Amino acid sequence: MSSEPASIESLRVLYQSDDYIVVDKHWDVRIDSKMWYEKQTVQLQLLHHFPHLADPSTYYGFRFCHQLDFSTSGALCVALNKAAAGRAYRCFKDRTVTKAYLSLLRGWVENETRTLDFAVGKNSMEGKTHMMCIEGTEGCENPKPSQTELIVLEYGVYDGDPVTKVLLQPLTGRTHQLRVHCSAIGHPIVGDFTYSLGADDSPYRMMLHAYLLRIPLEPQQLLVTAGDPFIPTVDPKWVPQRSLRTLEATVEAVLEHSKTKEKEREVARSEGEKRKQSKQHRTGESEEQRRVCQEWLSEWAGD
């Protein structure tokens, strides 16, 4: 992904099958819009490149399996039919999807690995109703449990200021979760105009990129990576100074952990089914015993 603004032509396809397309969404582009003046959306890019794949029975012509913020770039999955959309939806609903984002954060994050555990709710304060906030913040409404795993990859500087390159793995899917969590620990995302209250406006984009997407579909999983845009050859203002771990090894560990959790859920589900069947079987035996007993009692009473 380049540092150039998006165009109707600039649609990069990461994966394509009969059921799905995964694209590398450009930064500062909406997924779709009902506004007539919006000329630059992923939906319009798809319609331009793949008019034959559009489904006229849907409002936008394409079924987006999940969301990415306007300012966020990276892997975005699109289902090409209703059945495929349903299969992907179930994976997202059951929280079996693995997502990981690359980001540059202001300052040097001290803890190399950390779980960010802050409930996120809607900000009801005047002038901030388009924002989210963490529980305990004035005006925070209906906060819901939210967790993000943070892993430090590199330390360096961006345009002379200290920054940390991290991999963020959301364990829940709240609106603006990653942006709010990073801001809450005092390390907002570089270029996040909204959560810096307009102060961080010099970078050409917000430095948040959906790098990894894994959907455990049957019979074959969907697994894509969307490249790393935060490298000096793309943006010379980012200068890495110290590397703690490679992106490849970190992603491999994330995927391995996800697969382990998936197996644990499958074992738990299987054991639950066995207990349920065993209980039903025992209940059946008990009812049979009661029936025999009732027959015996009725015969005894008649003597």
Long-range contacts (C-beta under 8 A, 24 or more apart in sequence): 1-26, 1-27, 1-73, 1-209, 1-226, 1-227, 1-229, 1-234, 2-234, 3-204, 3-205, 3-234, 3-235, 6-40, 7-40, 8-39, 8-40, 8-44, 8-45, 8-48, 9-48, 10-45, 11-42, 11-45, 11-46, 11-48, 11-49, 14-75, 14-224, 14-225, 14-226, 15-222, 15-224, 18-80, 19-79, 19-80, 19-81, 19-83, 19-84, 19-87, 20-65, 20-77, 20-78, 20-79, 20-80, 20-84, 20-88, 20-222, 21-46, 21-50, 21-53, 21-77, 21-78, 21-80, 22-75, 22-76, 22-77, 22-78, 22-213, 22-222, 22-224, 23-75, 23-76, 23-78, 24-73, 24-74, 24-75, 24-76, 24-226, 24-227, 25-68, 25-72, 25-73, 25-74, 25-75, 25-76, 25-210, 26-73, 27-71, 27-72, 27-73, 27-205, 27-206, 27-209, 28-70, 28-71, 28-205, 29-70, 30-70, 31-64, 31-67, 31-68, 31-76, 32-60, 32-64, 42-76, 46-78, 53-80, 55-80, 55-81, 65-89, 65-92, 65-215, 66-92, 66-97, 66-173, 68-210, 69-176, 69-179, 69-208, 71-191, 71-192, 71-193, 71-205, 71-206, 71-208, 72-101, 72-206, 72-208, 72-209, 72-210, 73-205, 73-208, 73-209, 73-210, 73-226, 73-229, 74-101, 74-209, 74-210, 74-211, 74-226, 75-210, 75-211, 75-212, 75-213, 75-224, 75-225, 75-226, 76-210, 77-213, 77-215, 77-222, 87-217, 87-218, 88-215, 88-217, 91-215, 91-216, 91-217, 92-173, 92-215, 95-171, 95-172, 96-215, 96-216, 96-262, 96-265, 97-213, 97-214, 97-215, 97-216, 98-169, 98-212, 98-213, 98-214, 98-254, 98-255, 98-258, 99-169, 99-170, 99-210, 99-212, 99-213, 99-214, 100-167, 100-168, 100-169, 100-211, 100-212, 100-251, 100-254, 101-167, 101-168, 101-169, 101-170, 101-178, 101-208, 101-209, 101-210, 101-211, 101-212, 102-153, 102-165, 102-166, 102-167, 102-168, 102-208, 102-209, 102-211, 102-228, 102-229, 102-230, 102-247, 103-165, 103-166, 103-167, 103-168, 103-178, 103-182, 103-189, 103-190, 103-207, 103-208, 103-209, 103-230, 104-158, 104-163, 104-164, 104-165, 104-166, 104-189, 104-190, 104-207, 104-230, 104-238, 105-163, 105-164, 105-165, 105-166, 105-182, 105-187, 105-188, 105-189, 105-190, 106-161, 106-162, 106-163, 106-187, 106-188, 106-189, 106-190, 106-200, 107-162, 107-163, 107-164, 107-186, 107-187, 108-155, 108-162, 108-163, 108-164, 109-150, 109-152, 109-164, 109-166, 109-185, 109-187, 111-150, 111-152, 112-151, 112-152, 112-244, 113-149, 113-150, 113-151, 113-152, 114-149, 114-150, 114-185, 115-147, 115-148, 115-149, 115-150, 116-147, 116-148, 116-149, 116-150, 116-181, 116-182, 116-184, 116-185, 117-145, 117-146, 117-147, 118-146, 118-180, 118-181, 118-184, 119-143, 119-144, 119-145, 119-146, 120-144, 120-146, 120-174, 120-175, 120-176, 120-177, 120-180, 120-181, 130-194, 131-176, 131-194, 131-195, 132-174, 132-175, 132-176, 132-177, 132-179, 132-180, 133-180, 134-180, 134-181, 134-184, 144-172, 144-174, 145-172, 146-172, 146-174, 146-177, 146-180, 146-181, 147-171, 147-172, 148-172, 148-177, 148-178, 148-181, 150-181, 150-182, 151-245, 151-250, 152-244, 152-245, 153-243, 153-244, 153-245, 153-246, 153-247, 153-250, 154-240, 154-241, 154-242, 154-243, 154-244, 155-240, 155-241, 155-242, 155-244, 156-238, 156-239, 156-240, 156-241, 156-242, 157-238, 157-239, 157-241, 158-190, 158-203, 158-207, 158-237, 158-238, 158-239, 159-202, 159-203, 159-237, 163-190, 163-238, 165-230, 165-238, 165-240, 167-211, 167-247, 167-250, 167-251, 167-254, 169-254, 178-208, 179-208, 203-237, 204-235, 211-247, 211-251, 212-251, 212-254, 212-255, 214-255, 214-258, 216-262, 223-255, 225-251
